[in-house]
Amino acid sequence: MELYGLGMPLLVLMLTFLVTIWIRRKGRRSTFPPGPTPLPLLGNLLQINFKNIVEEFIQLGSKYGPVSMIHLGPKKMVILNGYDVVREAFLEKGEVFSDRPSLAIPEMVFKGHGLIFTNGERWKQMRRFTLSTLRNFGMGKRSLEERVQEEARCLGEELQKRRGTFFDPTLLFSLAVSNVVCSIVFEERYDYADQNFLNMLDLMKETFQIVTSPWAQIFDLAPNLLKHLPGPQDKLFKNFDKIRTYVLEKVKAHEKTLDENCPRDYIDCFLIKMNQEKDNPTTEFNYENLIVNLIHLFLAATETTSTSLRYSILILLKYPKITKKVQEEIDNIIGNARSPSLEDRLKMPFTDAVIHEIQRFTDITPLGVPRATNQDTVFRGYHIPKGVTVFPMITTILKDSKYFKNPQKFDPAHFLDEQGNVKKSEAFIPFSIGKRVCLGEGLARMEIFLFLTYLLQKFELKCDMKTEDIDISPMPNSGVHVPRPYQISVTLR
C-alpha cells in the first residue's frame, strides 16, 4: 500500500512532465514551415521516395505551400517551391541563406577545403580569388573565347572522323568541355586519344553519378554506420584518391617551372598567392584548398556543361524545323568562312532564344544546389533554425506557368517578343541566384553557344531513331536531369 501510494504521485508527475514536453515540442513545430508529421527518430524517412526525390519535393510544395519542411531522421530540410519565394530567400535575405549545408560525403572527401562546400571566410576568399583569376584569364573576354573556338574546331575534326557511322557523342562532348577547363587551370589541352585524360574523365563521370544518386541522400543520414559497410562509398573514395593524386602531380610540375612574373593559369596564380602569404599563419592559400578547388572546377564545369550540350543535340534532333531555322540564321549572320563568335549572339535572336529554352526545358539541376541558414531566422512567418538545409527547387521556377506559357513544352517563343527579339524572364535562373550563384555561369553560357553554333554551322545531324520516337524526358531516378541515350551521325553541310 505504501508503494502504491508513493507510485501514483510519481506516475502523475511523469505523465505531466511528458505532456509538458509534447506540448512544447508541438508548439515549436507549429512555428516551423508546414510538412508531413515526422515519426520519432525516423522523421519522414518512410514517407519519402528517394528514387523520385524531385517529384517528391514538388508535391510537398503543392500540398503544403511554397515553404515546407521535412525531417530526414534528425535533420530538418526546408523546401522552397517557386521563383518568388526563392528570390526572397536568396536575394532579400541572401546573407542568412548563403551557407552550404554540412554533407557527409563532401566532409569526408574534401575535409572542409575548397570553394563549393565551405562557408565563412574560407569560402569568401576562395570564391573571390577564383572569380578574379577566371576573369583575368578570359572569363567573358576574347582570350577564353578563342580557347572555346579552338576546342570547337577540334571537336568538329573528331566528328568528321566518324562520318558515315552512328555513335554516342557523350564522350566527345565531355572531352571538349573538359579541355576548356584544362586550358584555364593547366594551360594545356589534351588529345582526345590521350589515355590518362580518358581515364581521368571516366573517374570524374563515375564520381559525379554516385554523388548525385539517391544513395548519396541515404548515406548522408547515417554516414558513421554506412561507411563501414560495403557500398558505393568504397568506389567513391578510391576515385577521389586517384583524382587527387593526378591533380597533385600537376601542381608539383607547375612549381618546378613557375615564373611569378608570367603566370600561365589558375595553378600558377594560386601558387604565387601562396608564396605571398607564406608568413601568414591563418592564410587560406595552401595546397589542400588548391587541390580541392581544382577538383571542384573540373567536376562542376565538365559534367553540367557537357550534359547540357548532349541534351541540346537531342532536342534539336527532335525538332528538325527549329534546327533548320537556327541554321538559316547561322548562315545569314556568320556564313561558313569563319567560326561563330560571342558578338554574333546579339544578332541571332532566334538562336539565342532556342538556347535559353534548351536550358529552361532541360532543367539540369532541378533541386538546385542546396543552401543552409547561418543563423536562426523568421521567413514568411516561419521559424527556421540555424544550419537547416534549404533546397531551392529550380525546376518549379523554370517550369512555372506564371512566367512561361507552356512550361512542359519545348517552345523558343518563351524567350521571343512579338517582334522576334529576345525577351528576358526574371524566372530564368538555371544557375541559381544570390551570393552562391554558379561562378561558372559565364563560361557555361559561352561554351554552349559557341559549341552548338559551330556544330550546326558545319554539320547536318541525324539520329538513330525516328523523330517521333525520340524521348526528350530526362532519365528517371536521379537528382539531376540527364538525357536518355542516343546516337548520331554527321555529314558536312
N, C-alpha and C positions, 0 to 999 in steps of 0.2 A: 504493500500500500504506500509505503514511504517512497519507494522507487517510482511508482506510478504518479504520485503527487509531485515528485520532482521532475518527471519526464514530460508531463503535459506543458508546464511553463516553458521548458526548453524547446519543445516541438513548436509551440506557438511563436516563440522568439525566432526560431529558424525559418519558419514559414513567412513571418513578417519581413525578415531580412531578405529572403529570396524574392518576395513580391516587390520589395522596395528596389532591388537591383533590376528586376524585369521592367518596372515602370520607368526607371531612369534610362535604361537602355532603349526602351521603346520611345521615350521622349527624345533621346538623341537621334534615333533613327528617323523620326518624323521630320527632323530638320535636314536630313540628308536628301539628295535627289531621289525621286521615286524609282522603284525597281522591284523585281521579284523578291519575295520574302526569303531570306537566307536561312539555311539549316545550321544548327550548331556545328562548329569546326569545318564543315564542308562548304558552307556558304551556298552558292548557286551552281556548284560543280556538276551536280546531277541533272541540272536543267539546261545546260549549255551544250550544243553540238559543236565540238571543236573542229569537225571536218567541214563545217559550213559557217565559220565564225563571222564572215562578212554579213551574210543574210541574218544571222542571229542578232547582231548588233543593230542592223537596220530595223528589224522587228521590235527591238527594245524601244527604239525611238518612236515607232508607230504606236506602240501601246502605252508608253509612259511619258512621252513628250521629248522635246529636243535635248533636255538634260536628264539623263538617267544614270543609275548606279547598279553595278552587280558586285557580288562578293565571290571571289575565287579563293576558297579557303579563307585565310585571314586577310587577304589582300582586297582592298577596295579599288574599283575601277569606275571612272566616270566616262560615259559615252556621250559625245556631242554630235547630234544629227542636224545638219542644215547650215547654210552659209552664215545666217545672221548670228547664230549662237557661237560658231567658231570664230567669226570676226570679232565679236565682243570679247571672247576669252583671249585670243591671241594678239589682238591689236589694242583694244581698250584696256585690257588687264594683262598685257603682254609680259610685264615684269614678273607677275605672280605665276604665270603658266609657261615659264621659259626654261624649266629644268627638263632633264631626261630622267625617266624612272630608273630605279635600280633593278636591272635584269640579270638573272643568274648567269646566262651564257656570256654576255659581254664582260661581266665582272670576272668570271673565271678565266676568260681568254685574254682580255686586254688589261685586267688588273688596275682599272681606273685611269688608264692613259688614253691619249688621243683626243680627237676633236668632236666625235659624234656622240659618245655615250658619257661624256664628262659634264660637270657643272661648275659654277663659280668661276674663280679666277683662272683656273687651268683652261676651261672651255673658252673663256673670253680671249685669252692670249693666243691659244691655238687657232681659233677661228679668225681673229684679226690678222694674224700673221699669214695664214693660208689664203685668205681673200686678197690681201695685199700682194702676195707673191704671184698668185694666179693672174692678177691684173697686170703686174709688171712683165709677166711672160706671155701676155697677149690675150687674157680673158676679155673678149669683146673688141680686141684690137686686130690689126692687119696680120701680125706675125702668127697668131694662133689660127686665124682664118686660113692662111697659106698652108699650115700643117694639116688642117682638115681637108683642104682641097687636094693636097698631095695624096693623102690616105684614100680619098675617094677615087682618085685615078688608079691607085694600087689595087683597090677593091675591084674596080672595073676590069683590070687586067686579069685578075683571078677568075672573075665571072666569064670572061671570054674563053678561058682555057676549058670551061665546062660546057661550051656551046654544043647543042645537039643532044644533051642528056638532061634528065630531071635529077635534081639534087636538093638536099636540105640546106638552106642558106644560113642556118643558125650559127655554125662555127665561123663562117666568113665574116658575118656581121660582128661577132664577138671579137674576132681578131682585129678588125678595122677600128672599132671603138676603143679597144684596149691599147692599140698602138698610138692613138691620140693621147691617151693618158701617159703612156710611156714617154712620149716626146716632151711632156711637161715635167715629169718627175725624174726621168733618167736621161733626157736629151738624146734619145735614140729610139728608132723603131726596129721592129723585128721582121724578118722574112716569115711569110705565112707557113713555111715548112720547118721553121726552127723548132726542134723537138722540146727544148727547155721551155720555150714560150708556150707551146701547146700544152705541155704538162702543167704549167702554172695556171693556165686558163681552165683546164679541167678541174684542178683543185678548187679554184675560186667558184666555178659554177656549181660544183657539188656542195661546197660550203654554203653558198647562198641558198640553195634548195633546202638544205637541212634547217638553217636558221629561220626560214620563212614558212616552214611546215607546221601543221597542227601540233606535232610532237614538241616543238620549242615552247609553245604555250604551256603544255603539260609539265615539261621539265622544270619550268620556272616556278612551279608550285611546290615542288619538293626536291630541290637540287641536291641537298645533302644526302638524301637517300638514293635518288636515282643515279647519281654519279658513280655509285659503287656497283650498279647493276649493268649488265650488257645492254647496249643500245646505240643509237646514232651518235651519242656524245663521244664515244670512243673514236669513231672516224673523224668527227668534227675536230677534236683536239689534236689528232695526228696531222690533219690537214693544216691547221693553223701553225703547228710547229714547222712544217715544211715551208709554208709561205713566209713565215718569219725568218727562217734561215736564208731563203732566197733574197729577201729584201735586205737583210743584214749584210750579205755579200756585196750587194750593190752599194750600200753605204760605205763599207770599208774600201771598196775600189775608188769611190769618189774622194775619200780622204787622202789617198795617195797622190791624186792628181789635182787637188783643189788649188785654185787660184782665186784668192779673195778679191782681187781687182776685176775679175771677169767671171762671175757666177754663171753656170751653164743651165741650171734647172732648179727645181724645188729642193732637192737634196743639198746642193751647194749653198743655197740661201740659208737653209736651216743650220748647216754646219758652221757657216760664218756667224750666225746669231749665237750658236753655242760657244764659239770662241770669244765673242764679245761679252758674254755673261758668265764666263768660266769662274769668276771670283764671286759670283752671286750665289750664296748658299740656298736661296729659295727659288732659283730660276726654274722655269718650266721647260727650258730648252735643253733637253737631254736625249740620249739615244732611244729610250723607251717611247717617249712621245713622238719622236721622228719615225720610228718603225711602225708604230700603230697608225699614225697619220697616213703613211704611205699605203698601208693595208686598207684603211677606210676609203681612201681616194679610189683605189682600184675596185674594191667591191661595190661601192656606191655608183661610181661613174660607168663601169663596164656593164654590169648586169641590167640596170634600169634602161640605159640608152639603147643597148643592143636589143633588148626586148621590145622597146618602142619601135625600132626600125623593122624588126621582124613582123610585128603586128601591123605596122603601116603597109608593108608589102601585101600582106594577106587581105587587108581591107581594100586596097587598090585593085587586087585581083578579083575581089567580089563585085566591085563596081567599075566595070571597064569604061562606061560612059564618063564617069568622073575622072578616071585616069586619062582618057583621051583629051578631055578639056584642060587638064593640067599640062599635058604635053604640048598642046597647042599654045598655051601661054608661055611655056618654056621656049618654044620655037620662035615666037614673036618677040620676046624680050631678050633672050640670051643667044638664040641661034645654036649652032653646033661647033663653032670655031674656037670657043673659049669655055672655061669652066664657070659654073654658077658662082656668084659672089653674094655676100650679105646685102650689098646695095640693091641687088636685083629684087630682093624680097619686097621692098617698098613699092615696086612697080608691078607686083604679081599678086593682086588681092585674092584671086580665086585659089591659087596655090597656098597662100598664107592661111586662108580660111579652112582649106582642107586639112592642113597640118594641125591647126588649132582643134578642129573637130576630131581628128585622129587621137590627139592627146586627151580630149574630153571623153570620147567614147570608150577608148581602151582602158582608161582609169587604172593605170598600172599599180598604184599603191592605194587601194580602196579604203584601208583602215587609216591611212596617213601614218607618219612616224610618231609613235606615242610621246607625249609630253608628261610632265609631272608638276604638281604645285610645289613651290618652295616655301610656302607659309600657309597657315590657316587662312581661309578666305570665305567670304559670302558672295555667291554668284547666283544671280537671278533669284535671290531669296533663299537659296540652299546653302547649308554649311558644308564646305569641302575642306577636309583636313590637309595638313602639310604632308607631302610625299605620296599623294594619291596619283595613280596612273591615269592619264587622260587620253582617250582615243578621239582624234578629230576625224569624223567619218567623211573623208574627202569624196567618197562615192556618192553620198547623199547630196553633196554640193554640185558635183559635175552632172548629176542626173536629176536635178531639181527642175520641175516643170514651171516653177515661178520664173526661172531665168532662161530655160531652154524649152522651146515649144514642144518638141518631140524628143524628150530626153533618152528614150530607149532606142531611138532610131538614129542611124548614121546620116547626118544631114549637114553639109557645109554651110547651108543657109543660116545656121545658128550664129555664124560669125560674119554675115554679109548684110548690109543695109539694102534699101530699095534701089539704090544707085549702083550696087555691086561693089561698094567699097568695104574694107574690113571694118567690122563692128566689134568693139571690145565689150566684154562682160566682166563685171566685178567678181562674179562667181567662178570665173575660170582660174582656178588655183591648183593645178596639178602638182606644183612644187611646194604647196602649203603657203602660209603667210606668217608674218611676225618675226620675232627675234631668231627663231630656229628655221627660217625658210631655207630650202636646199641651197647650199653655197655653189653647187654646180649648175644652177639653172641656166645661166648664160651660155655655158659650154654645151649643155644638152640641147638647147634650142638651136644653137649654131650647127651642131652636128646633124641633127635631124633634117634641117632644111638643106644643108649642103650635100649630104649623102643622098637624100631622096631625089632632089632635083637632078643631081648628076646621073643617077641610075636611070631615071625616066628620060633624061636627055639622050642617053647613049643606047638604051636597050628597049626592046619590046619584051614584056614578061608574060609568061604563060604558067598556069597552074596544072598540077597533075589531076585535078578534079574539075568537074563541070562547075560553072559559075553558081548554079542553083544548089549545088551540093557543098559549097564552101561554108563552113560554120565559123562565124566570127565571134561567137561567145567564148569567154575565157575557159581555160582548163578548170575543172571543179576541184574542190577540196584544197584550197590554198589561200593564204593570207595576202597573196599578190595575184594580179591578173596577168597571165601569160597566154599567148595564142596556142591553139591546137596545132599539132604537127602538120606540115605540108611540104611539098616540093615544088620547085620552079624550074623552068627552062628559059634561056635568054637567047635572043637574036639581036644583032646590031640593027639599029634604025637606019 
